[in-house]
């Protein structure tokens, strides 16, 4: 079963990798409460796409195939991409409902 803590670490690792290609003033914070794609985040939509791809690939390396960029996810009233914490919970819930893990 995919845990919240393991999922947070996958997301934070993806953010760290993304930050390597960003200027210091455009980097995302690497804490579970950090904003990902929110009003106070330096991430734009292209950055979000790159981050989502990295997270999906890291999950696939763990044997978990999941799409985080489907229409249902992107059209939610409360975006799961607000913070590391909200995204981790969203991923674990989605994996549990889709894969029964």
Buried (B, 14 or more C-beta within 10 A) or exposed (E): EBEBEEBBBBBBBBBEEBBEEBEEEEBBBEEBEBBBBEEEBEBEEEBBEBBBEBBBEBBEEEEBEBEBEEEEBEEEEEBBBBBBBBBBBBBBEBBEEEEEE
